[in-house]
Amino acid sequence: MRHSVVLFAVLAGSLLAGCAGRVRSGGEDPSSKSMLVRAQIADSRFTTAYDVVRALRNNWLNSRGIDSFRNRTEVQVYLDGVHLGSVQALQGLSAASIQYMQYINGADATTRWGTGHGRGVIYVGTGTPPAKP
């Protein structure tokens, strides 16, 4: 009897620990770390897309992910599917026209856009944000 109580306690603890990892404090959705929406971008202190990212998701600006020593890459920026260049391109984008911004990691960006995207992509959209998977 005691053995089954201990086993039940261990299983229940494992289940609770697994569920707790999915919900962040304050009810924050884990996918929100890779997406900024209009309500966040509309803050009056932001004039450019760079200001938004620097203030709310500064880690998106850091080069990280898949790369090679021979072909160094930077985080790339796309506006509605059009390649604009590196993160400096964000300084030329008005925050007022942006509906959402999404960070796409290096592996997914390389799969979608090919080599040269190993550090990731900041995708800026002026239309409706993509649906959550």
N, C-alpha and C positions, 0 to 999 in steps of 0.2 A: 504494500500500500504506500509506504513512504517513498519508494523508488518512483512510483508513478506520479506522486505529487511533485517531486523534484523535477522530473522530466517535463511535466506540465508547466511548471514555473519557468524552466529554461526556454521552452518553446514559446510561451507567451511573451517572455522578455525579448526574444529574438524578433518576434513578429512586431512588437511595439517599437523596437529600435529601427527596424526596416521602414516602418510607416513614418516615424518621426523624421527620417532623413529626407522625405519628399516635401515636407511643408516647412517653410522658413518662418522664423519669428516674425510676427506682425502679419502673417498670412501671405507673405510675398511668394509669388509664383516663381519657381526656379528658372523658367524660360525667360523671365523678365530681365535676366542678366544679359541676354543677347538681343533685346529689343527695347527701343524707346518709342513711345507713341506721342501723338500730338499734344495731349494734356501735359506731358513732361517737357516737351520742346517749346511750348507756348510761353514759358516763363519770360517776363519782360527783360530780365538781365541778359538774355542771350540774343545776340544779333547775327551770329554766323553759326553754321553747323559745327565748326571747330569749337566754339564756345560751349555748345551743348555737350559735345563728347568730352571735352576737357573737364567740365564740371560734374557730369553725371556718370560717365563711363570712361574715366581716364585710362584704364587698363586696355581699352581698345586701341589706343595709340601706340602701345608698346609692341615692337616687333617680337613675335614669338611663333613657334610652330615649326613646320617642316621647312628646311632650307638646306642649301649645300654651301660649303666653304668657297666653292668656285663661283657660284651664281647667287650672290646675296640679293635678297628681295626685301621689300617693305610692305607694310599693310597697304592694300590698294583700295580705291574708292570708286564706286559706281553710283550714278544717278539715273534712276529709272532704266537700268540696263546698259547705259552708256559709260564706258570706262573713262574716268577723269584723271587718273594718275594716283599719286601717293596721298598721304593724309594732309599735305599742304593744300590740296584741292578743296578741302572742307572750309578753308578760310574764305573762299569765294562764293560760298553758298549761303543765301539768306535763310535764317531759321524760320522766318514767317511763311515760306512756301513749302516747308517740309511737313509731311504727314506722319512719317515714321522713319526710323533708322534701325538697321539690324546688323549685328556683327556675325559674320560667317567664318568659322574656324578654317585654318589652313588646309586641312585634309578635304573638307567639303568644298572649299573655294577652288582648290586644284582640280577636283573632280568636275566641277561645273565650268570653270573658265580656263583650265590648263595650267601649264608651268608658269612660274612668275607670281603665283598667288599663294605660295607656301606659308606666308605670314598672316594670311587671312584677308578678309574684305569687309569694309564698312559699306553697306548697301543703303543708299538714301532713296526714299520713295516719296513722290508727290501725290500719289493716288491712294487707294484703299490698301491698308496693311494686309499681308497674307494671313489666311486663316491659320489658327494654331493646329498642329497635327494631333 
